[in-house]
């Protein structure tokens, strides 16, 4: 297996004596926030057929039950921008882990549909906050030469969460009438693991500099890349904040940075509207419509999780070599073509094996391109002084797009059928391709401060 971190070279922006034995475990723990995202995204896919009957839901009610977590996640994103700047990245992630553990049990054993929705939305608050803070933390702690790979750990963790949720659903499928309650409750396990790991990671060095705790920041950076690297980084970080370190929402609309904020929001929205959420959240039902039995459909869902996990390693290996922009272009173009193929398959009643192959191809493409690159791009684009609020706005947009995608899928399927639904996703992917081609810059190999200097308008 190739090394995750390369041997440092003289082309590094600061003299770097990289310490993988420290950096990789810290990054892996922080990325576990993605497990929460992935687990919650698809755990409901196995529970849908059962709680739908239990609560006697129609298509609109089912879409609301599946999609409501994204409204909670949007609220979590809004809160996390300010809280991550006041509490720090680490403390907020600890709070998210605790909340996620508690709401898993609350969702599974809610005595009424109203309390079920409340617990799902509160769980979303935890997921939304973690989705903002975890990739931001990873970007702030990683040296420029390996930042793409380390932030990609977050997407890898999302795929782990997806796979764990699919496995949990499969093994709990035949445990009786409370099987869907056990499915939701199972999310407590990864949350406890995340909480325990966070106790051993440091605070973000860029947050520490912002809070004028430079000695602590230098200690963390020294453990990452040596004393010379730490001194250079602290100087660059301090300069990027300038004389004013107070962040306000109004800063997002300043003429010098608002184009960057808009670009980040668009990247976030398109990452959720391209169709993968429809597959992840409703895949057993989609496979059943393709002609597979219930047990087979759940087993194929596990295979989907395996493919998603495996192909994320392609992005981890290539993102710092091929670049962010090129992977986004390849991904958007291929997803548009595959979504069109799925629309044709459902329209003509193609063999289940062909439909399955295209679904796997769609997820493999997303895992190798748009999935991880989205988080890397969002964590890199925004200048230091507005990163907290800008990430909050972009993540809010991401969760709102996720909500409308997952909540509208049953309605689109009912009115347009699966062919029309996937044609809509194909069109969205095509639009994203041209947006990336015209507007998205390449940021590989640059420090966060260099990217800021490149993008901010004078």
Buried (B, 14 or more C-beta within 10 A) or exposed (E): EEEBBBEBEEEBBBBBEBBBEBBBEBBBBBBBBBBBBBBBBBBBBBBBBBBBEBBEBEBEBBBBBBBBBBBBBBBBBBBBBBBBBEBBBBBBBBBBBBBBBBBBBBBBBBEEBEEBBBBBBBBBBBBBBBBBBBBBBBBBBBBBBBBBBBBBBBBBBBBBBBBBBBBBBBBBBEEEEBBBBBBBBBBBBBBBBBBEBBEEBBBBBBBBBBBEBBEBBBBBBBBBBBEEBBBBBBBBBBEBBEEEBEBEEEBBEEEEBBEBBBBBBBBBBBBBBBBBBBBBBBBBBBBBBBBBEEEBBBBBBBBBBBBBBBBBBBBBBBBBEBBBBBBBBBBBBBBBBBBBBBBBBBBEEBEBEBBBBBBBBBBBBBBBBBBBBBBBBBBBBBBBBBBBBBBBBBBBBBBBBBBBBBBBBBBBBEEBBBBBBBBBBBEBBBBBBEBBEEEBBEBBBBBBBBBBEEBBEE
